[in-house]
Amino acid sequence: MTQSKNHADKATIFCRDENRVDWHNKALWTLREKRDRAAASVPEWEDLRQLGSELKLHTLANLSHYLVEFEKNCQANGIHVHWAKDAAEHNQIALSILAKHQVKKLVKSKSMLTEECHLNPYLEKHGIEVIDTDLGERIIQLNNQPPSHIVVPAIHMKKEEVGDLFHEKLHTPKGESDPTRLTRAARAHLREQFLSADAAMTGVNMAIADIGAVVVCTNEGNADMGANLPKLQLHSMGIDKVIPSADSAMVLMRMLARNATGQPSTTYSSFYKGAKPGGEMHVIIVDNGRSDIMQDKILAESLKCIRCGGCLNTCPVYRRSGGYSYNYTIPGPIGIAVGAKHDETNSIPWACTLCGSCSYVCPTKVPLDKIIAHHRRLKAQQRTLPFGKSSYMPLVGKLMSSPTAFNCAMGSARIALRVLPHSLIKPFSGAWGKYRELPVAPKSSFDTWYKQNKANKSEAK
Amino acid sequence: MKIALFIPCLVNQMMPDVAIATLSLLEKLGHEVIFPEGQTCCGQPMTNSGCFDEAKNTTLKLLNAFKGVECEAIVCPAASCLVAAKENFHEFDDSPEAKEVIDKLYELTEFLHDISPIPRFKYPFNHTVSLQMSCHGLRMLSLATPSESMGQQFNKVEAVLQGIEGINIVYPDRRDECCGFGGTFAVDEGAVSAKMGKDKAQAHAATNAQYVVGFDPSCLLHLDGMIRRQLLLIQTRHIAQIIDAAL
């Protein structure tokens, strides 16, 4: 593992294979283009975003009320509700339910939260086989990797690589890279898993307070295969997933799939409001740092996120540095927003140009660029700036605040740029000169030009 | 109208031609233009890095250069610096004098579109220009509708340039994707910044335009470095230079 490496180091490694960067960049940009077309097809799109933002803010502002209402209505529906303050508690609760039913094999679907809690290794350590059943998730699970994207988790792998992996693990013919045939092989393999599983676990897209139901949106129907086959079904959700009503779910569901992949809606959008006959349904409600995030007014807005992944697809940095450069389970802009404090290298808030595209693409108007900038300020206040910045920023501050010193330095720089051969200056110009030609320096500053050409005239006035 | 020029440090030091063109075009439009002394950096490199303590002195020096200056507008030919100045002035000084300065701040395109439209241009500009819709001007100053937005569409940059006879305005593929400059991002995240710049420069060149025209000098400086490194057949120009040449 290269856990200690900062984002820039990891991105530099990713960038070495320019063909792969171009391919990754294009694959994700295609999703952004599909999203643009889907959003444009809804005339009231911007009003929906505003509504989505307001209803999430409203719920967050009255979170305890809606969580309690959700719990009460779930219980009335016969659903067992559990509360977990952190990842460890979540994993213990999940294990205790599974142990009680002597579960040997668990099929899982759609949950970044269980990734966040590192549930799989925990359950495996306790003798439970865990099978991720979303195709992308299954691919990376077989490849022993975490997701590199929250909606398309295996987006970093080319079809030929998936073919090689399936040949090794699922015994598909060598050299097979046709997506349809690979998907069929995966489907056959997954059917066996569903039929032999003792329990199913899914994430939750929305938890509806007034009817006590959870909503799970998938394109492959695998969450439903899981939830409907074995007797025992578990659903894990962050406290931020609760919303007031089915009506509010409709608002968010109109945007979720459109903003993620450009589909009008996910192929399967299932509402679970009770166990199947003779079965048991459990919901685990997890905090794991979310109430801390809510203490900071700016960071709190990150909890409006509905995990469509639109910000990842539009992010020019994510597309060119890959999901594994972010040092957190969730990459991209939203990953920085909710993961910055978990990044030991303190570098991910700087993996961003503050271009703001993510904030405009977001269906619930999470002000991602403002949150990321705020994280930088928090890091500076806590004196946890990445190494380079802490060494040069105070100097830059001093230099810039003194016009004399700054003019003097820039004057010398201009002379150097004009007089010295660029091959001599380049090594001193850092990353700028490594990748770009140095600027053509003008003879003088505007200041000087103005004094020579204009100042007298304005003084006369 | 009496206008005070706000010339950010980068323009002052590295792109004086942009400042000269701004001054010249405003004078051609009949405005009285002054250049208050003592201007320095807006503090953006520091605040964007989270270092607000380090930014304070710089920002306040710039703000003081404008306090009490008699003028109706303060115009800046650099969108990103203008946005940063506005935000930083607010952050560090909430006095009525500061508010007076903040209320007069305009980016050049914004000023020419909202406050003092150009009645007519004198000379044609018979070239194709590929517009560089830089992020801060676009998404923080609302100079045009960002491509992510589905609401009412508008484009102040095009509206200002459209009056020039012969000009052919085009856009690169992914019309407003960030060019990758991002201030200190260009240095801290060199590899990604360079790849973004390379892609953007190529997208502009692929339009077969003669010029990349933008309202943010820092993005243009970065793109210029990428264009020359790749020997692309396109040149960067600031919008002030195009307008000044046509007046």
Contacts between the chains, C-beta under 8 A, distances in Angstrom:
chain1	res1	chain2	res2	distance
A	7	B	189	7.3
A	8	B	188	6.0
A	8	B	189	4.9
A	8	B	190	7.3
A	8	B	191	7.2
A	8	B	192	7.6
A	11	B	189	6.4
A	11	B	191	5.7
A	11	B	192	4.9
A	12	B	190	7.4
A	12	B	191	4.1
A	15	B	191	4.1
A	15	B	192	6.4
A	15	B	195	5.6
A	18	B	195	7.5
A	21	B	195	6.2
A	25	B	199	7.6
A	29	B	174	6.9
A	36	B	147	6.9
A	36	B	148	7.5
A	39	B	150	5.2
A	40	B	150	5.6
A	42	B	150	7.5
A	45	B	150	4.0
A	45	B	151	7.9
A	46	B	149	6.8
A	46	B	150	5.5
A	46	B	151	4.3
A	314	B	148	6.7
A	316	B	177	5.4
A	316	B	178	4.9
A	316	B	180	6.8
A	316	B	196	5.4
A	317	B	189	7.3
A	317	B	192	5.6
A	317	B	196	7.6
A	320	B	192	5.1
A	320	B	195	5.0
A	320	B	196	6.3
A	321	B	192	5.2
A	349	B	50	7.5
A	350	B	49	7.7
A	350	B	184	7.9
A	350	B	185	7.1
A	350	B	188	5.5
A	350	B	189	6.8
A	351	B	189	6.5
A	351	B	192	7.8
A	352	B	182	7.6
A	352	B	185	7.5
A	353	B	135	7.1
A	353	B	178	5.0
A	353	B	180	6.4
A	353	B	181	7.1
A	353	B	182	3.1
A	353	B	183	8.0
A	353	B	185	4.9
A	353	B	193	7.7
A	353	B	196	7.7
A	354	B	48	6.5
A	354	B	135	7.5
A	354	B	136	7.9
A	354	B	182	6.6
A	355	B	135	3.9
A	355	B	139	7.1
A	355	B	178	3.6
A	355	B	182	7.4
A	356	B	135	5.8
A	356	B	136	7.6
A	356	B	138	8.0
A	356	B	139	3.7
A	356	B	140	6.5
A	356	B	146	7.7
A	357	B	135	7.4
A	357	B	139	7.2
A	357	B	146	7.1
A	357	B	148	6.0
A	357	B	176	7.8
A	357	B	177	7.4
A	357	B	178	6.9
A	359	B	139	7.4
A	360	B	139	6.1
A	360	B	146	5.0
A	360	B	148	3.8
A	360	B	149	5.7
A	361	B	148	4.4
A	373	B	48	7.0
A	373	B	50	7.5
A	375	B	50	7.8
A	376	B	48	7.3
A	376	B	49	6.1
A	376	B	50	3.1
A	377	B	50	4.4
A	377	B	52	6.2
A	378	B	50	7.4
A	379	B	50	5.6
A	380	B	49	7.2
A	380	B	50	3.7
A	380	B	51	5.0
A	380	B	52	7.0
A	380	B	53	7.7
A	381	B	50	7.8
A	385	B	49	7.5
A	385	B	50	6.9
A	385	B	51	7.6
A	386	B	188	7.6
A	388	B	188	6.3
A	389	B	49	5.6
A	389	B	50	8.0
A	389	B	51	7.5
A	389	B	184	7.5
A	389	B	188	7.2
A	393	B	46	6.3
A	393	B	49	5.6
A	393	B	51	4.6
A	393	B	54	5.4
A	394	B	51	7.6
A	394	B	54	5.6
A	396	B	45	5.9
A	396	B	46	6.5
A	396	B	54	7.0
A	397	B	46	5.3
A	397	B	51	6.5
A	397	B	53	7.6
A	397	B	54	2.9
A	397	B	55	6.5
A	397	B	57	7.0
A	397	B	58	6.6
A	398	B	54	7.9
A	400	B	9	7.0
A	400	B	40	6.2
A	400	B	41	4.1
A	400	B	43	7.4
A	400	B	45	7.2
A	400	B	46	7.4
A	400	B	58	4.5
A	401	B	40	6.8
A	401	B	41	7.8
A	401	B	57	3.6
A	401	B	58	4.1
A	401	B	61	6.0
A	403	B	38	6.7
A	403	B	39	7.9
A	403	B	40	4.9
A	403	B	61	7.3
A	406	B	9	6.7
A	406	B	40	6.5
A	406	B	41	7.3
A	407	B	13	7.8
A	410	B	9	7.7
A	410	B	13	4.1
A	410	B	14	7.7
A	413	B	13	7.8
A	414	B	13	7.1
A	414	B	14	7.6
A	430	B	187	5.6
A	430	B	190	7.5
A	431	B	186	6.7
A	431	B	187	4.8
A	431	B	188	7.7
A	431	B	190	2.9
A	431	B	191	8.0
A	431	B	193	7.3
A	431	B	194	7.6
A	432	B	186	6.2
A	432	B	187	6.3
A	432	B	190	7.7
A	432	B	225	7.2
A	434	B	190	6.1
A	434	B	194	7.6
A	435	B	190	6.0
A	435	B	191	7.6
A	435	B	193	7.3
A	435	B	194	3.3
A	435	B	197	7.4
A	435	B	198	7.9
A	435	B	225	7.9
A	435	B	226	7.6
A	435	B	229	7.1
A	436	B	194	6.8
A	436	B	197	6.9
A	436	B	222	6.9
A	436	B	225	3.0
A	436	B	226	5.4
A	436	B	228	7.8
A	436	B	229	5.4
A	437	B	224	7.7
A	437	B	225	4.8
A	437	B	228	4.0
A	437	B	229	4.8
A	438	B	225	6.9
A	439	B	14	5.6
A	439	B	221	5.7
A	439	B	224	6.9
A	439	B	225	6.6
A	440	B	224	7.9
A	441	B	14	6.9
A	442	B	14	6.8
A	442	B	15	7.1
A	442	B	16	5.1
A	442	B	17	6.8
A	444	B	16	6.7
A	445	B	12	5.1
A	445	B	13	5.2
A	445	B	16	5.9
A	446	B	7	5.5
A	446	B	11	6.7
A	446	B	12	4.6
A	446	B	16	3.9
A	446	B	19	3.9
A	446	B	20	6.7
A	447	B	12	5.7
A	449	B	16	5.5
A	449	B	19	7.9
A	449	B	20	6.5
A	450	B	19	8.0
A	450	B	23	7.9
A	450	B	35	5.4
A	454	B	23	7.3
A	454	B	35	7.1
A	455	B	35	7.9
A	458	B	34	5.4
A	458	B	35	7.2
A	461	B	32	7.9
